[in-house]
Amino acid sequence: MEEIAISKFKATCLAVLKRVRRTGQPIRVTRFGEPVAEIVPPSPPARPEGWLGCMRGTAEIEEDIVSPVLEPEEWEALR
């Protein structure tokens, strides 16, 4: 693992972070030769399952969904 002094890290912080992200290689920051921190690349983002089936399990069928809601006599009354 590459090491960098804290003073150099402070001066080049953004460049060091960009390099870690680009290469994926961690860098250890030291102060007087002792490790202070480790800069590691971010973990990959979680991929969503996708939109197909994303609503699975969110609906409930309570009654018959095939039969009409109104009886034939009620349809006639609406006309």
PAKEGU-195802 format. One record per residue (C-alpha): x, y, z. Coordinates in Angstrom, 2 decimals. Last residue first. Layout:
// PAKEGU-195802
(r (X; Y; Z))
...
This chain:
// PAKEGU-195802
(r (-78.75; 4.29; -18.26))
(r (-77.60; 3.89; -14.62))
(r (-80.73; 1.94; -13.65))
(r (-80.00; -0.60; -16.37))
(r (-76.53; -1.23; -14.96))
(r (-78.06; -1.79; -11.51))
(r (-80.34; -4.47; -12.92))
(r (-77.34; -6.24; -14.49))
(r (-75.53; -6.41; -11.10))
(r (-72.70; -3.95; -10.53))
(r (-69.04; -4.69; -9.83))
(r (-68.68; -7.06; -12.74))
(r (-67.23; -10.51; -11.99))
(r (-63.54; -11.17; -12.69))
(r (-61.86; -9.49; -9.68))
(r (-63.65; -11.56; -7.03))
(r (-62.91; -10.06; -3.64))
(r (-60.03; -8.94; -1.42))
(r (-57.08; -9.06; -3.78))
(r (-54.14; -7.48; -1.98))
(r (-51.38; -5.35; -3.47))
(r (-47.81; -4.65; -2.31))
(r (-46.36; -8.15; -2.66))
(r (-44.58; -7.53; -5.95))
(r (-44.39; -3.82; -6.77))
(r (-40.77; -4.07; -8.06))
(r (-41.70; -7.02; -10.28))
(r (-40.09; -5.61; -13.37))
(r (-38.54; -2.27; -12.44))
(r (-35.08; -3.56; -11.87))
(r (-33.43; -5.36; -9.01))
(r (-31.60; -2.18; -8.04))
(r (-27.83; -2.23; -8.25))
(r (-26.01; -1.36; -5.05))
(r (-23.33; 1.23; -5.66))
(r (-19.75; -0.01; -5.84))
(r (-17.75; 0.45; -2.64))
(r (-15.84; 3.70; -2.43))
(r (-12.07; 3.64; -2.86))
(r (-9.93; 3.55; 0.29))
(r (-8.01; 6.37; 2.00))
(r (-6.33; 5.00; 5.08))
(r (-5.76; 7.13; 8.12))
(r (-3.17; 8.14; 10.72))
(r (-0.41; 5.61; 10.16))
(r (2.84; 6.45; 11.99))
(r (5.84; 7.70; 9.99))
(r (5.82; 11.15; 11.60))
(r (2.23; 11.47; 10.45))
(r (1.05; 8.95; 7.90))
(r (-1.75; 8.73; 5.33))
(r (-2.23; 5.25; 3.85))
(r (-3.39; 5.04; 0.22))
(r (-5.89; 2.53; -1.17))
(r (-5.74; 1.37; -4.82))
(r (-8.97; 1.62; -6.84))
(r (-7.08; 3.34; -9.65))
(r (-9.56; 6.11; -10.50))
(r (-11.11; 6.57; -7.05))
(r (-7.73; 6.50; -5.32))
(r (-6.33; 8.94; -7.89))
(r (-9.25; 11.36; -7.43))
(r (-8.80; 11.27; -3.67))
(r (-5.08; 11.99; -4.02))
(r (-5.74; 14.89; -6.43))
(r (-8.32; 16.37; -4.06))
(r (-6.00; 16.14; -1.05))
(r (-2.83; 17.52; -2.66))
(r (-1.58; 19.99; -0.02))
(r (-3.14; 18.16; 2.92))
(r (-1.89; 14.82; 1.62))
(r (1.64; 16.24; 1.34))
(r (1.49; 17.40; 4.97))
(r (-0.04; 14.08; 6.06))
(r (2.82; 12.12; 4.54))
(r (1.83; 9.61; 1.88))
(r (1.96; 5.83; 1.92))
(r (1.28; 3.41; -0.93))
(r (0.00; 0.00; 0.00))
